[in-house]
Amino acid sequence: MRRQIKKQYQKRNQMKRKNIRQFTFLLCGIVLLAIVSTKYFFRIDLTAEKRYTLSAETKKVLSQLDAPLYVNVFLDGDLPAQFRKFRNSIREMLDDFKLYSGNRIFVYFFDPSDAASAQEREERYAMLYESGIQGIAFQKNNKDGSLSQQIIFPGAIISYKDRQLTVNLLKNSTMLSTEAAINVSLEALEYELIKVVNSLSTDSIGTIALTTGRGELRRAEIEDLGNELSSFYSLEFQTINGQLDALDRYKAVIIARPCEPFDEKDKFIIDRYIMRGGKVLWLIDGVQVNTDSLSSEMRMTIALSNELNLEDQLFTYGVRVNHNVVQDFMSNVIAVTTDASSQLMPARWLYYPLVTPSQNHVITRNLSPVWLRYASEIDTVGRDGNIRKTVLLQTSELSRVRGVPLMISLNEVQQPIHPQQFNSPHRITAVLLEGSFPSVYRNRNARNLFPELQERQAERSSETKMIVVADGDIARNDVRNTPNGIMASNPLGFDRFTRETFANRDFLVNAINYLTDDAELMKLRNREFKLRLLDRQKVANEQLKWQIINIVLPMLLLITGGIAYNRHRKYRYGR
């Protein structure tokens, strides 16, 4: 008996020492793992879309930061459920940014509505609006059952060294539900953030020319686009005026709504720039429309061909901007006065098409509709295998084309619209051209234009690209007269009657980024996350079932496991 007790005692001591050794090894392993994890980290992304994996280009940009970068996000506080998820996703991505930057990124979340007084809150709102962050109004359900308006600002201000930029993180559109808009924003989140970080951390930026001298958009009319592009590029207004080297030093050239014909010297200079690999964004009106006549007592105007002497040049590059006007059933409004009242009322205006961006290219992917005014149709011409053509913008299925000269009257808003009359679907209004372009002057003696020209005229360009848009007003913001002169009155793409902002600015900025070879970052816009929404009807019908599965079943499994474990112990040690 005494020997048996001694044996059991020794056995318990052995088990005790074994348990102590196991605990010690486990504790040492955890400590060692904690020490290693402070120096090295890794992530395993099990999602099908790899939504939690940063791109190699993003990691490269973050690793090159050599000073603190501060990110102030104005999305916090008592948010609707969808925006709490959006805020958490922003926080998670910025945490990843911080890790790959070597902890050089400092992130702060603020609630602009958390103010001591209503006046202070309004001042904060005004400051955010002035900085470029767009607010969104929502109806909020209060605890007492009443409704109140809540304004949220899904944007951020990013600062690095002595520079600061603003980024709007929500791709909002009336065409999308809140869930869809947030999903689209999550797809573009990495691109929107790293684009700003890359711009702030890059010491040398390219220079872009906005041509003048041919009746192009005035500085005030293109001010909003210029302000947006100036965050990433140095902008200069340049008059070609027969200067052979006028465009040589520019990374890209924007020709924005010229109204006067180009002479052969300026055409040759543009062609020479393209032959050397230059990029051009052509914003060309196929017709001229005097909109001032519409607002006069006559309430009518005439659309005429816009003769720019560029037809042969663009035809050589592979496109033709037709002298016509596209009308679309999907269109924006114009303000008109009725016979019964002098008050301005919005009415559908078929000459303001809301064109659909292609979802198959990084420039236009996930963009909301783009607002055009008196746009023309583009034809792709020629069969040059060295030129690749991609449609970027086109009209809807219910569109038509009208030739010029064309009488346009505001009385058209009172005429009934018959969908069957819109039988020319998907008219092209913007196209991307990539490849090696033939020179317009390949079979002509350029020394007749420039006797001092020494180099041999190139017959074909190096690999380059250009974008042609058949509407110059795509880049025009509203203006107003002030004591200090003409100034921009509304952001580009903003309609003061519908209070909606269309994707004009995003489209043009993406177009310039693509032309200037920012290709690696642009690839991030191709990311696609599947929107996995709950079936609301199924949730309502099976609510009790899933509550039992998620709440009661885990408790039953825990209780069953505890009973089984205790019985196993009694069976094992009770012998």
C-alpha positions as CSV (number, residue, x, y, z in Angstrom):
1,M,0.0,0.0,0.0
2,R,2.8,2.4,1.0
3,R,4.7,1.5,-2.2
4,Q,1.6,2.2,-4.3
5,I,1.1,5.6,-2.7
6,K,4.8,6.4,-3.3
7,K,4.5,5.4,-6.9
8,Q,1.4,7.6,-7.5
9,Y,3.2,10.5,-5.8
10,Q,6.2,10.1,-8.1
11,K,3.9,9.9,-11.1
12,R,2.2,13.1,-10.1
13,N,5.6,14.8,-9.6
14,Q,6.7,13.7,-13.1
15,M,3.5,15.1,-14.6
16,K,3.9,18.3,-12.7
17,R,7.5,18.7,-13.9
18,K,6.4,17.8,-17.5
19,N,3.6,20.5,-17.3
20,I,6.1,23.1,-16.0
21,R,8.5,22.3,-18.8
22,Q,5.8,22.6,-21.4
23,F,4.6,25.9,-20.0
24,T,8.2,27.2,-19.9
25,F,8.8,26.2,-23.5
26,L,5.4,27.7,-24.6
27,L,6.2,31.0,-22.7
28,C,9.7,31.2,-24.2
29,G,8.3,30.6,-27.7
30,I,5.7,33.3,-27.3
31,V,8.4,35.8,-26.0
32,L,10.7,34.8,-28.9
33,L,7.9,35.2,-31.4
34,A,7.0,38.6,-30.0
35,I,10.7,39.8,-30.3
36,V,10.9,38.5,-33.9
37,S,7.6,40.0,-34.9
38,T,8.8,43.5,-33.8
39,K,11.4,43.4,-36.6
40,Y,9.7,41.2,-39.2
41,F,6.1,40.9,-40.2
42,F,4.1,39.1,-42.8
43,R,0.5,39.0,-43.9
44,I,-1.6,36.1,-45.3
45,D,-4.4,37.4,-47.4
46,L,-7.1,34.8,-47.8
47,T,-9.5,36.9,-49.8
48,A,-10.1,36.1,-53.5
49,E,-9.5,39.7,-54.6
50,K,-6.4,40.1,-52.4
51,R,-8.1,43.2,-51.0
52,Y,-5.7,43.4,-48.0
53,T,-2.5,43.1,-50.0
54,L,-0.7,46.3,-51.0
55,S,0.9,46.5,-54.5
56,A,4.6,46.4,-55.0
57,E,4.5,50.0,-56.4
58,T,2.8,51.2,-53.2
59,K,5.4,49.5,-51.0
60,K,8.1,51.1,-53.1
61,V,6.7,54.6,-52.7
62,L,6.2,54.1,-48.9
63,S,9.7,52.8,-48.4
64,Q,11.2,55.9,-50.0
65,L,9.7,58.3,-47.4
66,D,12.5,60.1,-45.6
67,A,10.4,62.4,-43.3
68,P,7.2,62.1,-41.3
69,L,4.0,62.1,-43.2
70,Y,0.8,63.2,-41.5
71,V,-2.7,62.0,-42.5
72,N,-5.7,63.8,-41.0
73,V,-8.9,61.9,-41.9
74,F,-12.2,63.7,-41.2
75,L,-14.4,60.6,-40.9
76,D,-15.1,59.7,-37.3
77,G,-17.8,60.0,-34.6
78,D,-21.4,58.7,-34.7
79,L,-21.5,57.5,-38.3
80,P,-24.1,55.4,-40.2
81,A,-23.2,51.7,-40.3
82,Q,-21.9,51.7,-43.9
83,F,-19.5,54.6,-43.2
84,R,-18.2,53.0,-40.0
85,K,-17.1,50.1,-42.1
86,F,-15.6,52.5,-44.6
87,R,-13.8,54.3,-41.8
88,N,-12.4,51.0,-40.5
89,S,-11.2,50.0,-43.9
90,I,-9.4,53.4,-44.3
91,R,-7.8,52.9,-40.9
92,E,-6.6,49.4,-41.7
93,M,-5.1,50.5,-45.0
94,L,-3.3,53.4,-43.4
95,D,-2.0,51.1,-40.7
96,D,-0.5,49.0,-43.5
97,F,1.0,52.1,-45.0
98,K,2.5,52.9,-41.7
99,L,4.2,49.5,-41.4
100,Y,5.7,49.6,-44.9
101,S,6.9,53.2,-44.4
102,G,9.0,52.3,-41.4
103,N,6.5,54.0,-39.0
104,R,7.0,57.4,-40.7
105,I,3.2,57.9,-41.2
106,F,1.1,59.4,-38.4
107,V,-2.6,59.0,-38.8
108,Y,-5.3,61.0,-36.9
109,F,-9.1,60.7,-37.2
110,F,-11.4,63.7,-36.5
111,D,-15.1,64.2,-36.2
112,P,-15.8,67.7,-37.7
113,S,-19.2,67.7,-36.1
114,D,-17.8,67.4,-32.6
115,A,-17.7,71.1,-31.7
116,A,-18.5,73.1,-28.6
117,S,-21.0,75.3,-30.5
118,A,-22.9,75.5,-33.7
119,Q,-20.8,78.4,-34.9
120,E,-17.5,76.4,-34.4
121,R,-19.0,73.5,-36.3
122,E,-20.0,75.7,-39.2
123,E,-16.5,77.2,-39.3
124,R,-15.0,73.7,-39.4
125,Y,-17.4,72.8,-42.3
126,A,-16.4,75.9,-44.2
127,M,-12.7,75.2,-43.7
128,L,-13.1,71.7,-45.1
129,Y,-15.2,72.9,-48.1
130,E,-12.5,75.5,-48.8
131,S,-9.8,72.9,-48.7
132,G,-11.6,70.8,-51.3
133,I,-13.2,68.1,-49.2
134,Q,-16.8,67.4,-50.3
135,G,-19.4,67.0,-47.6
136,I,-22.3,64.6,-47.8
137,A,-25.6,65.2,-46.0
138,F,-27.6,62.3,-44.4
139,Q,-30.8,62.0,-42.5
140,K,-30.0,60.8,-39.0
141,N,-32.4,59.0,-36.6
142,N,-32.1,60.4,-33.1
143,K,-32.8,58.4,-30.0
144,D,-36.0,60.3,-29.3
145,G,-37.4,59.3,-32.7
146,S,-36.8,62.7,-34.4
147,L,-34.8,63.2,-37.6
148,S,-31.8,65.5,-38.0
149,Q,-29.4,66.2,-40.8
150,Q,-25.9,64.9,-40.5
151,I,-23.0,66.0,-42.7
152,I,-19.9,63.8,-43.0
153,F,-16.7,64.5,-44.8
154,P,-15.1,61.3,-46.2
155,G,-11.8,62.9,-47.1
156,A,-8.3,63.5,-45.7
157,I,-5.6,66.2,-45.7
158,I,-2.1,64.7,-46.2
159,S,1.0,66.7,-45.2
160,Y,4.7,66.0,-46.0
161,K,7.5,68.3,-45.3
162,D,6.2,71.8,-46.4
163,R,3.5,70.5,-48.8
164,Q,-0.1,69.6,-48.3
165,L,-2.7,67.9,-50.5
166,T,-6.4,67.0,-50.1
167,V,-8.0,63.8,-51.2
168,N,-11.7,62.9,-51.3
169,L,-12.0,59.2,-50.5
170,L,-15.7,58.6,-51.4
171,K,-16.7,58.2,-55.1
172,N,-20.2,59.4,-54.6
173,S,-22.8,59.4,-57.4
174,T,-26.6,59.5,-57.6
175,M,-26.3,56.6,-60.0
176,L,-25.0,54.3,-57.2
177,S,-26.5,53.1,-54.0
178,T,-24.5,53.9,-50.8
179,E,-23.2,50.3,-50.6
180,A,-22.1,50.3,-54.2
181,A,-20.5,53.8,-53.9
182,I,-18.5,52.6,-50.8
183,N,-17.4,49.4,-52.6
184,V,-16.2,51.5,-55.6
185,S,-14.4,53.8,-53.2
186,L,-12.7,50.8,-51.5
187,E,-11.5,49.5,-54.8
188,A,-9.9,52.9,-55.5
189,L,-8.7,53.6,-52.0
190,E,-5.1,52.4,-52.3
191,Y,-4.7,54.4,-55.6
192,E,-6.2,57.6,-54.2
193,L,-4.0,57.5,-51.1
194,I,-0.7,56.5,-52.7
195,K,-1.2,58.9,-55.6
196,V,-1.1,61.8,-53.2
197,V,1.7,60.3,-51.1
198,N,3.8,59.8,-54.3
199,S,3.1,63.4,-55.5
200,L,4.1,64.8,-52.1
201,S,7.3,62.8,-51.8
202,T,8.5,63.3,-55.4
203,D,11.0,66.1,-55.7
204,S,10.9,66.6,-59.5
205,I,7.5,66.9,-61.2
206,G,6.8,67.0,-64.9
207,T,5.6,70.1,-66.7
208,I,2.4,70.2,-68.7
209,A,1.5,72.8,-71.3
210,L,-2.0,74.3,-71.9
211,T,-1.9,75.9,-75.3
212,T,-3.1,79.4,-76.0
213,G,-3.5,81.7,-79.0
214,R,-6.3,79.8,-80.8
215,G,-9.2,80.9,-78.8
216,E,-8.8,78.1,-76.2
217,L,-10.5,78.1,-72.8
218,R,-9.5,81.1,-70.7
219,R,-7.5,80.6,-67.5
220,A,-10.6,81.2,-65.3
221,E,-12.6,78.7,-67.4
222,I,-10.0,75.9,-66.8
223,E,-9.0,77.1,-63.3
224,D,-10.5,74.1,-61.4
225,L,-8.8,71.5,-63.6
226,G,-5.6,73.5,-63.4
227,N,-5.7,73.6,-59.6
228,E,-6.2,69.8,-59.5
229,L,-3.4,69.1,-61.9
230,S,-1.1,71.5,-60.2
231,S,-1.0,69.1,-57.2
232,F,0.9,66.7,-59.4
233,Y,2.4,68.7,-62.2
234,S,3.8,72.1,-63.0
235,L,1.4,73.9,-65.4
236,E,2.3,76.5,-68.0
237,F,0.2,78.3,-70.6
238,Q,2.1,78.2,-73.8
239,T,1.5,79.9,-77.2
240,I,3.1,78.0,-80.0
241,N,3.2,80.9,-82.5
242,G,5.5,79.2,-84.9
243,Q,8.3,78.6,-82.3
244,L,9.9,75.3,-83.3
245,D,10.9,74.3,-79.8
246,A,7.8,75.6,-78.1
247,L,6.6,72.2,-76.9
248,D,9.9,70.3,-76.6
249,R,10.3,70.4,-72.8
250,Y,6.7,69.4,-71.8
251,K,5.7,66.0,-70.5
252,A,2.2,66.4,-72.0
253,V,0.2,69.1,-73.9
254,I,-3.4,69.9,-73.5
255,I,-5.2,71.6,-76.4
256,A,-8.4,72.7,-74.8
257,R,-11.3,73.9,-77.1
258,P,-9.5,75.9,-79.8
259,C,-11.9,78.1,-81.8
260,E,-9.5,79.4,-84.5
261,P,-7.8,77.5,-87.4
262,F,-4.3,76.2,-86.9
263,D,-1.7,77.3,-89.4
264,E,0.7,74.8,-91.0
265,K,3.6,75.9,-88.8
266,D,1.9,75.2,-85.5
267,K,0.5,71.9,-86.9
268,F,4.0,70.9,-87.8
269,I,5.3,71.8,-84.4
270,I,2.6,69.6,-82.7
271,D,3.4,66.8,-85.1
272,R,7.1,67.1,-84.5
273,Y,6.4,66.9,-80.7
274,I,4.4,63.7,-81.2
275,M,7.0,62.2,-83.4
276,R,9.5,62.6,-80.5
277,G,7.2,60.7,-78.1
278,G,5.1,63.6,-76.9
279,K,1.6,63.1,-75.4
280,V,-1.4,65.2,-76.4
281,L,-4.9,65.6,-74.9
282,W,-7.1,66.9,-77.7
283,L,-10.3,68.6,-76.4
284,I,-11.8,69.5,-79.8
285,D,-15.3,70.9,-80.6
286,G,-16.7,69.6,-83.8
287,V,-19.2,72.5,-83.9
288,Q,-19.5,76.0,-82.6
289,V,-22.5,77.0,-80.6
290,N,-23.1,80.6,-79.3
291,T,-24.8,79.8,-76.0
292,D,-25.2,83.6,-75.3
293,S,-27.9,83.7,-78.0
294,L,-29.9,81.0,-76.1
295,S,-30.1,83.2,-73.1
296,S,-31.2,86.3,-75.1
297,E,-34.8,87.2,-76.0
298,M,-34.4,85.1,-79.2
299,R,-34.0,81.9,-77.2
300,M,-32.3,80.3,-80.2
301,T,-28.9,79.9,-81.8
302,I,-27.2,78.1,-84.7
303,A,-24.7,75.3,-84.5
304,L,-22.0,75.6,-87.2
305,S,-19.0,73.6,-88.2
306,N,-15.9,74.4,-86.2
307,E,-13.2,74.6,-88.8
308,L,-9.8,74.2,-87.1
309,N,-7.7,72.9,-90.0
310,L,-6.9,69.8,-87.9
311,E,-8.9,67.2,-89.9
312,D,-6.0,65.9,-91.9
313,Q,-3.8,65.7,-88.8
314,L,-6.2,63.8,-86.7
315,F,-7.2,61.6,-89.6
316,T,-3.5,60.6,-90.0
317,Y,-3.4,59.7,-86.3
318,G,-6.5,57.5,-86.7
319,V,-9.6,59.5,-85.8
320,R,-12.1,62.0,-87.2
321,V,-14.1,64.5,-85.2
322,N,-17.3,64.9,-87.2
323,H,-19.1,68.2,-87.6
324,N,-22.3,67.1,-85.9
325,V,-24.0,67.2,-82.6
326,V,-25.0,64.1,-80.5
327,Q,-28.2,64.1,-78.5
328,D,-28.8,61.6,-75.7
329,F,-32.0,60.5,-73.9
330,M,-29.7,60.3,-70.8
331,S,-28.9,64.0,-70.5
332,N,-28.5,66.8,-68.0
333,V,-30.8,69.8,-67.6
334,I,-30.8,73.4,-68.6
335,A,-32.5,76.3,-66.8
336,V,-35.4,77.8,-68.8
337,T,-38.2,80.2,-68.1
338,T,-41.8,79.2,-68.8
339,D,-44.5,81.3,-70.3
340,A,-46.4,81.3,-67.0
341,S,-43.5,82.4,-64.9
342,S,-40.2,84.2,-65.2
343,Q,-38.6,81.9,-62.7
344,L,-35.8,79.6,-64.0
345,M,-36.8,76.0,-64.0
346,P,-34.6,73.0,-64.9
347,A,-35.6,71.0,-68.0
348,R,-34.0,68.1,-69.8
349,W,-31.6,69.3,-72.5
350,L,-30.7,66.7,-75.1
351,Y,-27.6,68.6,-76.1
352,Y,-26.0,67.9,-72.6
353,P,-25.4,64.1,-72.8
354,L,-24.3,62.2,-69.7
355,V,-21.9,59.8,-71.4
356,T,-20.9,56.5,-70.0
357,P,-17.2,55.8,-69.1
358,S,-15.9,52.5,-70.2
359,Q,-15.4,50.0,-67.4
360,N,-12.6,48.1,-69.2
361,H,-9.8,50.7,-68.9
362,V,-8.0,52.1,-66.0
363,I,-8.7,55.7,-67.0
364,T,-12.5,55.4,-66.8
365,R,-13.0,52.4,-64.5
366,N,-15.5,53.2,-61.7
367,L,-16.2,56.7,-62.9
368,S,-19.7,58.1,-62.7
369,P,-21.2,59.7,-65.9
370,V,-19.3,62.6,-67.6
371,W,-21.2,65.7,-68.6
372,L,-20.7,66.9,-72.1
373,R,-22.1,70.0,-73.8
374,Y,-22.8,70.1,-77.6
375,A,-20.4,67.2,-78.1
376,S,-19.7,65.7,-81.5
377,E,-19.2,62.1,-82.7
378,I,-15.8,60.6,-83.2
379,D,-15.1,58.0,-86.0
380,T,-12.0,55.8,-85.8
381,V,-10.4,55.6,-89.2
382,G,-7.6,53.8,-91.0
383,R,-6.2,50.3,-90.5
384,D,-2.7,51.1,-89.2
385,G,-1.7,48.0,-87.2
386,N,0.8,50.1,-85.2
387,I,-2.1,52.1,-83.6
388,R,-4.3,50.7,-80.8
389,K,-7.6,52.4,-80.3
390,T,-9.7,52.2,-77.1
391,V,-13.1,53.9,-76.7
392,L,-13.2,55.8,-73.4
393,L,-16.6,57.6,-73.5
394,Q,-19.7,56.9,-75.5
395,T,-23.4,57.8,-75.5
396,S,-26.1,55.5,-74.2
397,E,-28.3,53.2,-76.2
398,L,-30.8,56.0,-76.7
399,S,-28.9,58.6,-78.7
400,R,-28.9,60.1,-82.1
401,V,-26.7,62.4,-84.3
402,R,-27.8,65.7,-85.9
403,G,-25.9,67.4,-88.7
404,V,-25.0,71.1,-89.0
405,P,-25.9,73.8,-89.6
406,L,-28.5,73.2,-87.0
407,M,-31.0,75.6,-85.5
408,I,-31.2,75.1,-81.7
409,S,-34.1,76.6,-79.7
410,L,-35.0,76.5,-76.0
411,N,-38.5,75.7,-77.1
412,E,-37.3,72.2,-77.8
413,V,-37.7,71.5,-74.0
414,Q,-41.5,71.7,-74.5
415,Q,-41.5,69.1,-77.3
416,P,-42.4,65.5,-76.4
417,I,-39.5,63.1,-76.5
418,H,-40.0,59.8,-78.3
419,P,-37.4,57.1,-77.4
420,Q,-37.8,55.4,-80.8
421,Q,-36.3,58.5,-82.5
422,F,-33.0,57.9,-80.7
423,N,-31.7,55.1,-83.0
424,S,-28.0,55.7,-83.1
425,P,-26.7,54.0,-79.9
426,H,-23.2,54.2,-78.4
427,R,-21.7,57.1,-80.3
428,I,-18.1,57.6,-79.5
429,T,-17.1,60.9,-77.9
430,A,-13.6,60.1,-76.5
431,V,-11.0,57.7,-77.7
432,L,-7.5,56.7,-76.6
433,L,-4.8,56.2,-79.3
434,E,-1.6,54.3,-78.5
435,G,1.3,53.1,-80.6
436,S,3.6,54.5,-83.3
437,F,1.9,57.3,-85.3
438,P,2.7,58.3,-88.9
439,S,3.8,61.9,-89.4
440,V,1.4,64.2,-91.2
441,Y,4.4,65.7,-93.0
442,R,6.2,62.4,-93.9
443,N,5.8,63.0,-97.6
444,R,6.2,66.8,-97.5
445,N,9.3,69.0,-97.3
446,A,9.2,70.7,-93.9
447,R,12.0,73.1,-94.8
448,N,9.4,75.0,-96.8
449,L,7.9,75.9,-93.4
450,F,11.1,76.1,-91.4
451,P,14.2,76.8,-93.6
452,E,16.4,76.6,-90.5
453,L,15.3,73.0,-89.7
454,Q,18.4,70.8,-89.7
455,E,17.1,67.3,-88.6
456,R,15.5,64.9,-91.0
457,Q,11.7,64.8,-90.7
458,A,10.6,61.6,-88.9
459,E,8.2,59.4,-90.8
460,R,6.8,57.7,-87.7
461,S,6.8,58.4,-84.0
462,S,8.3,56.4,-81.2
463,E,5.8,54.6,-78.9
464,T,3.5,57.2,-77.5
465,K,-0.2,57.9,-76.9
466,M,-2.9,60.6,-77.2
467,I,-6.5,61.1,-76.2
468,V,-9.1,62.8,-78.4
469,V,-12.3,64.1,-76.8
470,A,-15.0,65.6,-79.1
471,D,-16.0,68.3,-76.6
472,G,-13.9,71.2,-75.4
473,D,-16.4,72.1,-72.7
474,I,-15.6,68.9,-70.8
475,A,-12.8,70.9,-69.1
476,R,-14.7,74.1,-68.6
477,N,-15.9,75.2,-65.2
478,D,-18.5,78.0,-64.6
479,V,-17.1,81.5,-64.1
480,R,-18.4,84.8,-62.7
481,N,-17.5,88.4,-63.0
482,T,-15.9,89.9,-59.9
483,P,-14.2,93.3,-59.2
484,N,-10.9,91.4,-59.6
485,G,-11.9,90.0,-63.0
486,I,-13.4,86.7,-64.2
487,M,-13.0,83.9,-61.7
488,A,-14.2,80.3,-61.4
489,S,-17.6,80.1,-59.6
490,N,-18.1,76.3,-59.4
491,P,-15.9,73.2,-59.5
492,L,-15.5,71.4,-62.8
493,G,-18.4,69.0,-63.5
494,F,-20.7,70.7,-60.9
495,D,-24.2,71.5,-62.0
496,R,-25.7,74.3,-60.0
497,F,-29.3,73.3,-60.8
498,T,-29.1,69.6,-59.9
499,R,-26.4,70.2,-57.3
500,E,-24.6,67.1,-58.6
501,T,-20.9,66.8,-59.5
502,F,-20.1,64.7,-62.5
503,A,-16.9,62.9,-63.2
504,N,-15.3,65.4,-65.7
505,R,-12.4,66.3,-63.4
506,D,-11.7,62.7,-62.5
507,F,-11.7,61.7,-66.1
508,L,-9.3,64.4,-67.2
509,V,-6.9,63.9,-64.3
510,N,-6.9,60.2,-64.9
511,A,-6.3,60.8,-68.6
512,I,-3.3,63.1,-67.9
513,N,-1.9,60.6,-65.4
514,Y,-2.1,57.8,-68.0
515,L,-0.6,59.9,-70.7
516,T,2.4,60.8,-68.6
517,D,3.3,57.2,-68.0
518,D,2.1,56.9,-64.4
519,A,1.2,53.4,-65.5
520,E,2.2,51.4,-62.4
521,L,0.1,53.5,-60.1
522,M,-2.8,53.6,-62.6
523,K,-2.9,49.8,-62.5
524,L,-4.3,50.0,-59.0
525,R,-7.5,51.4,-60.4
526,N,-8.1,48.0,-62.0
527,R,-8.8,46.4,-58.6
528,E,-12.2,44.9,-58.3
529,F,-13.9,43.9,-55.1
530,K,-17.1,41.9,-55.3
531,L,-20.0,43.5,-53.5
532,R,-21.4,40.7,-51.3
533,L,-24.6,42.1,-50.0
534,L,-27.0,40.3,-47.7
535,D,-30.3,39.1,-49.1
536,R,-32.7,41.3,-47.1
537,Q,-35.7,39.2,-47.8
538,K,-33.9,36.0,-46.8
539,V,-32.6,37.7,-43.6
540,A,-36.1,38.7,-42.6
541,N,-37.6,35.3,-43.3
542,E,-34.8,33.3,-41.5
543,Q,-33.9,35.8,-38.8
544,L,-34.8,33.4,-35.9
545,K,-32.9,30.5,-37.4
546,W,-29.7,32.4,-37.8
547,Q,-30.0,33.9,-34.3
548,I,-30.2,30.4,-32.9
549,I,-27.2,29.3,-35.0
550,N,-25.1,32.3,-34.0
551,I,-26.0,32.6,-30.4
552,V,-27.6,29.4,-28.9
553,L,-25.5,26.8,-30.9
554,P,-22.1,28.1,-29.7
555,M,-23.3,28.0,-26.1
556,L,-24.6,24.5,-26.5
557,L,-21.3,23.4,-28.0
558,L,-19.4,25.0,-25.2
559,I,-21.5,23.3,-22.5
560,T,-21.3,19.9,-24.2
561,G,-17.6,20.3,-24.6
562,G,-17.2,21.1,-20.9
563,I,-19.3,18.2,-19.8
564,A,-17.4,15.8,-22.0
565,Y,-14.0,17.1,-20.8
566,N,-15.0,16.6,-17.1
567,R,-16.2,13.1,-17.7
568,H,-13.0,12.3,-19.5
569,R,-11.0,13.5,-16.6
570,K,-13.0,11.5,-14.1
571,Y,-12.6,8.4,-16.3
572,R,-8.9,8.9,-16.8
573,Y,-7.8,9.9,-13.3
574,G,-10.5,8.1,-11.3
575,R,-9.1,4.7,-12.0
